Amino acid sequence: MRKALTIASIALVSSMALGSAATAFAADAPSPVATIGTAVHEDASAGLKLSQSTAGPGSSLTFEMEVPDGSTHLSVSSKALAEVKTTEGRGGTAVVADVPDGTYGVSLAGTGPDGAKLQATAQLTVRKGGEPTPAPSTLSLSTDHGHPGDKVTVTVKTGERNAYVQSGAFAGGRIDLKSDGHGTWTGTAVVAKDVKTGYYGVEAYAGGKKFDTVTFATEGGSTPDVKPRPKPQPLKPSEHRTPKGSVNTGQAPAGCVPEAGNA
């Protein structure tokens, strides 16, 4: 009887050990990802653009939501905005709230077509004076003269979104400038190889409008097409005329007016 109990006990212990091992193996195995009603990714691309970055209380502005097609539950909110309304499509309007001057965050939230969260932010500066008066655009050249092949650094400072210069003194005529992201645009112009000696205007444009023209002097391989005056030549001895009643001394008598054509 005792032997039978021992065998039964061994069988029971073995069964429990096997069960524990099976449970441990199941725990170590990766669990399936639950995707029903849960977003697998929360970094879906989204963006938010405001029609202006600085505005005063009471000003109206528009916004544009950059989200994937099929996105839902889109909303825009901010402490600096009131009367936020979304329009058909991916846009909307809002009114700047009466808040203290400062910079405020504007948030976009929504759900992507795959159920993922959509998030994006923008910044709005509230200033009771509204948009500040932009500083006038300026143009400067590293030098005001050059020879064919010389390089000239062009710098434009402006609040506009593009800038360029053009001049007949430069190769190609037009020089597009690149921005540093802080209102300064720079580029390199090369004095044209066939430039003539003279003065040229360098016209500066910002936002598609000309705002300044400066003078640039060049010293080229040729001069402008201007015919020089001929140098006076001395008369030959055979061309001299002797006044009547005088000795040919080479000088006209005192008070005598030379005839037309005499030097």
RODOPA-385068 format. One record per atom (N, C-alpha, C): x, y, z; residue in three letters. Coordinates in steps of 0.2 Angstrom, whole numbers, padded with zeros to 4 digits, always signed. Layout:
N
XYZALA/...
***
This chain:
263
+0004-0006+0000MET/+0000+0000+0000MET/+0004+0006+0000MET/+0010+0006+0004ARG/+0014+0012+0005ARG/+0018+0013-0002ARG/+0019+0007-0005LYS/+0023+0008-0012LYS/+0018+0011-0017LYS/+0012+0009-0017ALA/+0007+0012-0022ALA/+0006+0019-0021ALA/+0006+0021-0014LEU/+0006+0028-0013LEU/+0012+0032-0015LEU/+0017+0029-0015THR/+0024+0032-0017THR/+0024+0033-0025THR/+0021+0028-0028ILE/+0021+0029-0035ILE/+0016+0034-0038ILE/+0010+0034-0034ALA/+0005+0039-0036ALA/+0008+0046-0034ALA/+0012+0047-0029SER/+0014+0053-0027SER/+0019+0055-0032SER/+0023+0051-0034ILE/+0028+0052-0040ILE/+0025+0055-0046ILE/+0020+0051-0048ALA/+0016+0053-0054ALA/+0013+0060-0053ALA/+0010+0061-0047LEU/+0007+0068-0046LEU/+0012+0073-0046LEU/+0018+0072-0043VAL/+0023+0077-0043VAL/+0026+0078-0050VAL/+0027+0073-0054SER/+0029+0074-0061SER/+0024+0078-0065SER/+0018+0076-0064SER/+0012+0080-0068SER/+0013+0087-0066SER/+0013+0089-0060MET/+0014+0096-0058MET/+0020+0099-0061MET/+0025+0096-0061ALA/+0032+0098-0063ALA/+0031+0100-0071ALA/+0028+0095-0074LEU/+0027+0096-0081LEU/+0022+0102-0083LEU/+0017+0103-0079GLY/+0012+0108-0079GLY/+0016+0115-0078GLY/+0020+0115-0073SER/+0024+0121-0071SER/+0028+0123-0077SER/+0032+0118-0080ALA/+0036+0119-0085ALA/+0032+0122-0091ALA/+0027+0119-0093ALA/+0023+0122-0098ALA/+0020+0129-0097ALA/+0018+0130-0091THR/+0016+0137-0089THR/+0022+0142-0090THR/+0028+0140-0088ALA/+0034+0144-0088ALA/+0035+0145-0096ALA/+0035+0140-0100PHE/+0036+0141-0107PHE/+0032+0146-0110PHE/+0025+0145-0108ALA/+0020+0150-0111ALA/+0021+0157-0109ALA/+0024+0158-0103ALA/+0025+0165-0101ALA/+0031+0168-0104ALA/+0036+0164-0106ASP/+0042+0166-0110ASP/+0040+0168-0117ASP/+0035+0165-0120ALA/+0033+0166-0127ALA/+0030+0172-0128ALA/+0031+0176-0134PRO/+0029+0183-0135PRO/+0021+0182-0136PRO/+0018+0187-0133SER/+0010+0187-0133SER/+0008+0191-0139SER/+0003+0189-0142PRO/+0000+0192-0148PRO/-0002+0199-0147PRO/+0000+0204-0152VAL/-0002+0211-0151VAL/-0009+0212-0152VAL/-0013+0215-0147ALA/-0020+0217-0148ALA/-0021+0223-0152ALA/-0024+0223-0158THR/-0025+0228-0162THR/-0032+0231-0162THR/-0036+0227-0159ILE/-0043+0229-0160ILE/-0044+0235-0155ILE/-0046+0241-0158GLY/-0048+0247-0154GLY/-0042+0250-0152GLY/-0036+0248-0154THR/-0029+0251-0151THR/-0025+0253-0157THR/-0022+0259-0156ALA/-0017+0261-0162ALA/-0011+0258-0160ALA/-0008+0255-0165VAL/-0001+0252-0165VAL/+0004+0258-0165VAL/+0003+0263-0169HIS/+0008+0268-0169HIS/+0004+0275-0167HIS/+0008+0279-0164GLU/+0005+0285-0162GLU/+0009+0291-0165GLU/+0013+0290-0170ASP/+0017+0295-0173ASP/+0016+0296-0180ASP/+0009+0296-0182ALA/+0007+0297-0188ALA/+0008+0304-0190ALA/+0011+0306-0196SER/+0013+0312-0198SER/+0007+0317-0198SER/+0007+0323-0196ALA/+0002+0328-0196ALA/+0006+0335-0195ALA/+0002+0340-0197GLY/+0005+0347-0197GLY/-0001+0352-0196GLY/+0001+0358-0193LEU/-0004+0363-0192LEU/+0000+0370-0195LEU/-0004+0373-0199LYS/-0001+0380-0202LYS/-0006+0385-0200LYS/-0004+0391-0197LEU/-0008+0396-0196LEU/-0007+0402-0201LEU/-0012+0406-0203SER/-0011+0411-0208SER/-0006+0416-0206SER/-0005+0417-0199GLN/-0001+0422-0197GLN/+0002+0420-0190GLN/+0008+0422-0189SER/+0012+0420-0183SER/+0011+0425-0177SER/+0009+0431-0179THR/+0008+0436-0174THR/+0002+0440-0175THR/-0002+0441-0170ALA/-0009+0444-0171ALA/-0011+0447-0164ALA/-0015+0452-0164GLY/-0018+0455-0158GLY/-0024+0452-0156GLY/-0026+0453-0150PRO/-0033+0451-0148PRO/-0039+0453-0152PRO/-0043+0449-0154GLY/-0049+0451-0158GLY/-0048+0449-0166GLY/-0041+0448-0167SER/-0040+0447-0174SER/-0042+0440-0177SER/-0044+0440-0183SER/-0046+0433-0186SER/-0040+0430-0189SER/-0040+0424-0189LEU/-0035+0420-0193LEU/-0038+0414-0195LEU/-0034+0411-0200THR/-0036+0404-0203THR/-0031+0399-0201THR/-0033+0393-0201PHE/-0028+0388-0200PHE/-0029+0382-0205PHE/-0024+0378-0207GLU/-0024+0372-0211GLU/-0021+0366-0208GLU/-0025+0361-0208MET/-0023+0355-0205MET/-0020+0350-0210MET/-0014+0348-0209GLU/-0010+0343-0214GLU/-0011+0336-0211GLU/-0016+0332-0213VAL/-0017+0326-0210VAL/-0018+0321-0216VAL/-0017+0314-0215PRO/-0019+0309-0220PRO/-0026+0309-0222PRO/-0027+0307-0228ASP/-0034+0306-0230ASP/-0038+0301-0226ASP/-0044+0303-0224GLY/-0048+0298-0220GLY/-0047+0299-0212GLY/-0044+0305-0210SER/-0043+0306-0203SER/-0050+0309-0201SER/-0051+0308-0194THR/-0057+0310-0191THR/-0056+0313-0184THR/-0061+0316-0181HIS/-0061+0319-0175HIS/-0055+0324-0174HIS/-0055+0328-0179LEU/-0050+0333-0179LEU/-0052+0339-0175LEU/-0047+0342-0171SER/-0049+0348-0168SER/-0043+0352-0166SER/-0044+0359-0166VAL/-0038+0363-0165VAL/-0040+0367-0158VAL/-0035+0368-0154SER/-0037+0372-0148SER/-0031+0375-0145SER/-0032+0381-0141SER/-0027+0385-0139SER/-0030+0390-0134SER/-0026+0391-0129LYS/-0028+0396-0124LYS/-0028+0403-0127LYS/-0025+0404-0133ALA/-0025+0410-0136ALA/-0030+0411-0141ALA/-0034+0406-0142LEU/-0039+0406-0148LEU/-0046+0405-0145LEU/-0051+0409-0148ALA/-0058+0408-0146ALA/-0062+0407-0153ALA/-0068+0405-0152GLU/-0072+0404-0158GLU/-0069+0400-0164GLU/-0066+0394-0161VAL/-0062+0390-0166VAL/-0068+0386-0170VAL/-0067+0386-0177LYS/-0072+0383-0181LYS/-0068+0379-0187LYS/-0070+0373-0188THR/-0067+0369-0193THR/-0072+0369-0199THR/-0069+0370-0205THR/-0073+0371-0211THR/-0072+0364-0215THR/-0076+0363-0220GLU/-0076+0357-0224GLU/-0069+0356-0227GLU/-0066+0350-0226GLY/-0060+0349-0229GLY/-0055+0349-0223GLY/-0050+0353-0223ARG/-0045+0352-0218ARG/-0043+0359-0215ARG/-0047+0364-0216GLY/-0046+0370-0213GLY/-0050+0373-0208GLY/-0050+0379-0206GLY/-0054+0382-0201GLY/-0052+0389-0199GLY/-0056+0392-0195THR/-0055+0399-0193THR/-0055+0400-0186THR/-0053+0405-0183ALA/-0052+0406-0176ALA/-0051+0414-0175ALA/-0053+0416-0169VAL/-0052+0423-0167VAL/-0047+0423-0161VAL/-0042+0427-0161VAL/-0037+0428-0156VAL/-0041+0430-0149VAL/-0040+0427-0144ALA/-0043+0428-0137ALA/-0040+0434-0134ALA/-0043+0437-0129ASP/-0040+0443-0126ASP/-0036+0440-0120ASP/-0030+0439-0122VAL/-0025+0436-0117VAL/-0019+0441-0117VAL/-0015+0440-0111PRO/-0009+0444-0111PRO/-0004+0443-0117PRO/+0000+0448-0118ASP/+0005+0447-0123ASP/+0009+0441-0122ASP/+0011+0437-0127GLY/+0016+0432-0126GLY/+0015+0427-0132GLY/+0019+0421-0131THR/+0018+0416-0136THR/+0015+0410-0134THR/+0010+0408-0137TYR/+0005+0402-0135TYR/+0006+0396-0140TYR/+0005+0390-0137GLY/+0005+0385-0142GLY/-0002+0383-0144GLY/-0003+0381-0150VAL/-0009+0379-0154VAL/-0009+0372-0155VAL/-0013+0368-0153SER/-0013+0361-0154SER/-0018+0358-0159SER/-0016+0353-0163LEU/-0020+0349-0167LEU/-0021+0342-0164LEU/-0027+0339-0164ALA/-0028+0332-0162ALA/-0033+0329-0166ALA/-0032+0323-0167GLY/-0037+0319-0171GLY/-0035+0312-0171GLY/-0038+0308-0176THR/-0037+0301-0177THR/-0036+0299-0184THR/-0030+0296-0185GLY/-0028+0294-0192GLY/-0033+0289-0195GLY/-0032+0287-0201PRO/-0036+0282-0204PRO/-0035+0275-0202PRO/-0029+0274-0199ASP/-0028+0268-0196ASP/-0029+0267-0188ASP/-0032+0273-0186GLY/-0034+0273-0179GLY/-0028+0276-0174GLY/-0023+0278-0178ALA/-0017+0281-0174ALA/-0019+0288-0172ALA/-0016+0290-0166LYS/-0017+0297-0164LYS/-0013+0302-0169LYS/-0016+0307-0170LEU/-0013+0313-0174LEU/-0012+0319-0169LEU/-0006+0321-0169GLN/-0004+0327-0165GLN/+0000+0331-0169GLN/-0001+0338-0168ALA/+0004+0343-0171ALA/+0003+0349-0167ALA/+0008+0354-0167THR/+0008+0360-0164THR/+0010+0366-0168THR/+0008+0372-0166ALA/+0011+0378-0169ALA/+0011+0383-0164ALA/+0014+0389-0166GLN/+0015+0394-0161GLN/+0012+0400-0163GLN/+0008+0404-0159LEU/+0005+0410-0160LEU/+0008+0415-0155LEU/+0010+0421-0158THR/+0012+0426-0153THR/+0007+0432-0153THR/+0004+0433-0147VAL/-0001+0438-0146VAL/+0002+0444-0144VAL/+0001+0450-0148ARG/+0003+0456-0146ARG/-0002+0461-0147ARG/-0003+0465-0142LYS/-0009+0470-0143LYS/-0008+0475-0148LYS/-0002+0476-0150GLY/-0001+0481-0156GLY/-0002+0477-0163GLY/-0003+0471-0162GLY/-0004+0467-0169GLY/+0003+0465-0172GLY/+0003+0464-0178GLU/+0009+0462-0182GLU/+0013+0468-0182GLU/+0020+0467-0179PRO/+0024+0473-0179PRO/+0026+0475-0186PRO/+0028+0482-0187THR/+0030+0485-0194THR/+0036+0482-0196THR/+0036+0478-0202PRO/+0043+0475-0204PRO/+0048+0480-0205PRO/+0054+0478-0204ALA/+0060+0483-0205ALA/+0061+0483-0213ALA/+0063+0488-0215PRO/+0064+0489-0223PRO/+0069+0484-0225PRO/+0068+0482-0231SER/+0073+0477-0234SER/+0080+0481-0236SER/+0086+0478-0235THR/+0092+0481-0237THR/+0096+0477-0241THR/+0101+0480-0245LEU/+0105+0477-0250LEU/+0112+0479-0248LEU/+0117+0474-0248SER/+0124+0476-0248SER/+0128+0471-0252SER/+0133+0474-0255LEU/+0138+0470-0259LEU/+0145+0470-0255LEU/+0149+0465-0256SER/+0155+0465-0253SER/+0160+0470-0256SER/+0159+0472-0262THR/+0163+0477-0265THR/+0159+0481-0270THR/+0161+0487-0272ASP/+0156+0491-0277ASP/+0160+0491-0284ASP/+0165+0487-0285HIS/+0168+0487-0292HIS/+0171+0480-0293HIS/+0173+0478-0299GLY/+0176+0472-0300GLY/+0178+0471-0307GLY/+0182+0466-0308HIS/+0185+0464-0315HIS/+0181+0458-0317HIS/+0182+0456-0324PRO/+0179+0450-0326PRO/+0181+0444-0322PRO/+0177+0440-0320GLY/+0178+0434-0316GLY/+0179+0435-0308GLY/+0179+0441-0306ASP/+0179+0443-0299ASP/+0172+0440-0296ASP/+0173+0438-0289LYS/+0167+0436-0286LYS/+0164+0441-0281LYS/+0158+0442-0280VAL/+0155+0447-0276VAL/+0150+0444-0272VAL/+0150+0445-0265THR/+0145+0442-0260THR/+0140+0447-0260THR/+0134+0445-0261VAL/+0128+0449-0261VAL/+0124+0447-0254VAL/+0122+0452-0250THR/+0118+0451-0244THR/+0112+0455-0244THR/+0106+0452-0243VAL/+0099+0455-0243VAL/+0096+0453-0236VAL/+0094+0458-0232LYS/+0091+0457-0226LYS/+0083+0459-0227LYS/+0079+0454-0226THR/+0072+0456-0227THR/+0067+0451-0223THR/+0061+0453-0222GLY/+0056+0448-0219GLY/+0052+0444-0224GLY/+0054+0446-0231GLU/+0050+0442-0236GLU/+0052+0435-0237GLU/+0049+0431-0241ARG/+0050+0424-0241ARG/+0055+0422-0247ARG/+0057+0427-0251ASN/+0062+0426-0256ASN/+0066+0432-0258ASN/+0072+0431-0261ALA/+0076+0437-0262ALA/+0080+0435-0268ALA/+0082+0440-0272TYR/+0087+0439-0278TYR/+0089+0446-0280TYR/+0094+0446-0284VAL/+0097+0452-0287VAL/+0098+0451-0295VAL/+0098+0456-0299GLN/+0100+0455-0306GLN/+0104+0461-0308GLN/+0108+0460-0313SER/+0112+0465-0315SER/+0116+0463-0322SER/+0117+0468-0326GLY/+0120+0466-0332GLY/+0128+0465-0331GLY/+0130+0467-0325ALA/+0137+0466-0324ALA/+0139+0459-0322ALA/+0134+0455-0320PHE/+0135+0448-0317PHE/+0134+0443-0322PHE/+0137+0437-0322ALA/+0136+0432-0327ALA/+0129+0429-0325ALA/+0125+0428-0330GLY/+0119+0425-0329GLY/+0113+0430-0328GLY/+0116+0436-0326GLY/+0111+0442-0325GLY/+0107+0441-0318GLY/+0104+0436-0317ARG/+0100+0435-0310ARG/+0104+0431-0305ARG/+0104+0433-0299ILE/+0108+0429-0294ILE/+0102+0427-0288ILE/+0100+0421-0288ASP/+0096+0419-0283ASP/+0099+0418-0276ASP/+0096+0420-0271LEU/+0099+0420-0264LEU/+0096+0415-0259LEU/+0100+0413-0255LYS/+0098+0408-0250LYS/+0097+0411-0243LYS/+0092+0408-0239SER/+0090+0411-0233SER/+0094+0407-0227SER/+0096+0411-0222ASP/+0098+0407-0216ASP/+0092+0406-0211ASP/+0086+0407-0213GLY/+0081+0406-0209GLY/+0079+0412-0204GLY/+0083+0417-0204HIS/+0083+0422-0199HIS/+0082+0429-0202HIS/+0080+0429-0209GLY/+0079+0435-0212GLY/+0085+0438-0216GLY/+0091+0434-0216THR/+0097+0436-0220THR/+0097+0431-0226THR/+0098+0434-0232TRP/+0099+0430-0238TRP/+0105+0432-0242TRP/+0109+0427-0244THR/+0116+0428-0246THR/+0117+0424-0253THR/+0121+0426-0257GLY/+0123+0423-0263GLY/+0130+0426-0266GLY/+0132+0422-0271THR/+0139+0425-0274THR/+0137+0426-0281THR/+0139+0432-0283ALA/+0139+0434-0290ALA/+0146+0434-0293ALA/+0146+0433-0300VAL/+0153+0433-0303VAL/+0152+0438-0309VAL/+0157+0443-0309VAL/+0157+0448-0314VAL/+0158+0444-0321VAL/+0154+0446-0326ALA/+0154+0443-0332ALA/+0160+0444-0336ALA/+0162+0439-0340LYS/+0169+0439-0343LYS/+0169+0444-0349LYS/+0163+0445-0352ASP/+0163+0450-0357ASP/+0160+0457-0355ASP/+0161+0458-0349VAL/+0158+0465-0346VAL/+0163+0470-0349VAL/+0160+0476-0350LYS/+0163+0482-0353LYS/+0164+0487-0347LYS/+0169+0491-0348THR/+0171+0496-0343THR/+0165+0501-0342THR/+0163+0502-0336GLY/+0157+0506-0335GLY/+0154+0505-0328GLY/+0148+0508-0328TYR/+0144+0508-0322TYR/+0137+0504-0323TYR/+0136+0499-0319TYR/+0130+0495-0320TYR/+0125+0496-0313TYR/+0119+0495-0314GLY/+0114+0495-0309GLY/+0113+0488-0306GLY/+0113+0487-0300VAL/+0112+0480-0297VAL/+0105+0481-0293VAL/+0100+0478-0296GLU/+0093+0479-0294GLU/+0092+0473-0289GLU/+0089+0475-0283ALA/+0087+0470-0278ALA/+0080+0469-0277ALA/+0078+0463-0276TYR/+0070+0461-0276TYR/+0069+0457-0270TYR/+0064+0458-0266ALA/+0062+0454-0261ALA/+0054+0453-0261ALA/+0052+0447-0260GLY/+0045+0445-0261GLY/+0042+0447-0268GLY/+0047+0447-0273GLY/+0045+0448-0280GLY/+0044+0455-0282GLY/+0046+0460-0277LYS/+0046+0467-0278LYS/+0053+0470-0278LYS/+0054+0475-0282LYS/+0061+0478-0282LYS/+0061+0483-0276LYS/+0066+0483-0272PHE/+0066+0488-0266PHE/+0072+0493-0266PHE/+0077+0491-0271ASP/+0083+0495-0270ASP/+0087+0494-0277ASP/+0091+0499-0279THR/+0096+0498-0284THR/+0103+0502-0282THR/+0108+0498-0283VAL/+0115+0501-0281VAL/+0119+0501-0287VAL/+0124+0505-0287THR/+0129+0506-0293THR/+0135+0501-0292THR/+0137+0498-0297PHE/+0143+0493-0297PHE/+0147+0495-0303PHE/+0153+0497-0302ALA/+0158+0499-0307ALA/+0162+0493-0309ALA/+0163+0493-0316THR/+0167+0487-0319THR/+0173+0490-0323THR/+0178+0486-0323GLU/+0184+0488-0328GLU/+0185+0481-0332GLU/+0182+0481-0338GLY/+0182+0476-0342GLY/+0188+0476-0347GLY/+0188+0471-0352GLY/+0193+0470-0357GLY/+0192+0475-0362GLY/+0186+0478-0363SER/+0185+0483-0368SER/+0181+0489-0365SER/+0181+0494-0369THR/+0178+0500-0367THR/+0171+0501-0370THR/+0167+0505-0368PRO/+0160+0506-0371PRO/+0161+0509-0378PRO/+0156+0507-0382ASP/+0156+0509-0389ASP/+0156+0517-0390ASP/+0161+0521-0389VAL/+0161+0528-0389VAL/+0167+0530-0394VAL/+0166+0533-0399LYS/+0172+0535-0404LYS/+0175+0541-0401LYS/+0182+0540-0400PRO/+0186+0546-0397PRO/+0187+0551-0402PRO/+0187+0557-0400ARG/+0188+0563-0404ARG/+0195+0562-0407ARG/+0196+0564-0414PRO/+0203+0564-0417PRO/+0208+0569-0414PRO/+0214+0567-0413LYS/+0219+0572-0411LYS/+0220+0577-0416LYS/+0221+0584-0415PRO/+0223+0588-0420PRO/+0230+0587-0423PRO/+0231+0588-0429GLN/+0237+0586-0433GLN/+0240+0593-0435GLN/+0247+0594-0434PRO/+0250+0600-0437PRO/+0249+0601-0444PRO/+0249+0607-0447LEU/+0249+0608-0454LEU/+0255+0606-0458LEU/+0255+0604-0464LYS/+0261+0603-0467LYS/+0263+0609-0470LYS/+0270+0610-0472PRO/+0273+0616-0474PRO/+0269+0619-0481PRO/+0267+0614-0485SER/+0263+0616-0491SER/+0257+0618-0490SER/+0254+0617-0484GLU/+0247+0620-0482GLU/+0247+0627-0479GLU/+0253+0629-0478HIS/+0253+0636-0475HIS/+0252+0641-0480HIS/+0248+0647-0478ARG/+0246+0652-0483ARG/+0250+0658-0480ARG/+0253+0662-0485THR/+0256+0668-0483THR/+0251+0674-0485THR/+0250+0678-0480PRO/+0245+0684-0481PRO/+0248+0689-0486PRO/+0244+0692-0490LYS/+0246+0697-0495LYS/+0250+0703-0492LYS/+0255+0705-0495GLY/+0258+0711-0493GLY/+0263+0710-0487GLY/+0265+0704-0486SER/+0269+0703-0480SER/+0275+0698-0482SER/+0280+0698-0478VAL/+0285+0693-0479VAL/+0284+0687-0476VAL/+0285+0682-0479ASN/+0284+0675-0476ASN/+0289+0674-0471ASN/+0287+0676-0465THR/+0291+0675-0459THR/+0288+0669-0455THR/+0283+0666-0457GLY/+0280+0661-0453GLY/+0275+0664-0448GLY/+0274+0671-0448GLN/+0269+0674-0443GLN/+0265+0679-0447GLN/+0259+0679-0445ALA/+0255+0684-0448ALA/+0256+0691-0445ALA/+0255+0696-0449PRO/+0256+0703-0447PRO/+0251+0704-0441PRO/+0253+0709-0437ALA/+0249+0711-0431ALA/+0242+0713-0433ALA/+0237+0711-0430GLY/+0230+0713-0431GLY/+0227+0710-0437GLY/+0231+0705-0440CYS/+0228+0702-0446CYS/+0224+0696-0444CYS/+0218+0695-0446VAL/+0213+0690-0444VAL/+0215+0684-0449VAL/+0216+0678-0447PRO/+0218+0672-0452PRO/+0212+0671-0456PRO/+0213+0669-0462GLU/+0207+0667-0466GLU/+0204+0660-0464GLU/+0198+0659-0466ALA/+0195+0653-0463ALA/+0199+0647-0466ALA/+0200+0642-0462GLY/+0203+0636-0464GLY/+0211+0636-0462GLY/+0213+0642-0460ASN/+0220+0642-0457ASN/+0220+0640-0450ASN/+0225+0637-0448ALA/+0226+0635-0441ALA/+0228+0641-0437ALA/
***
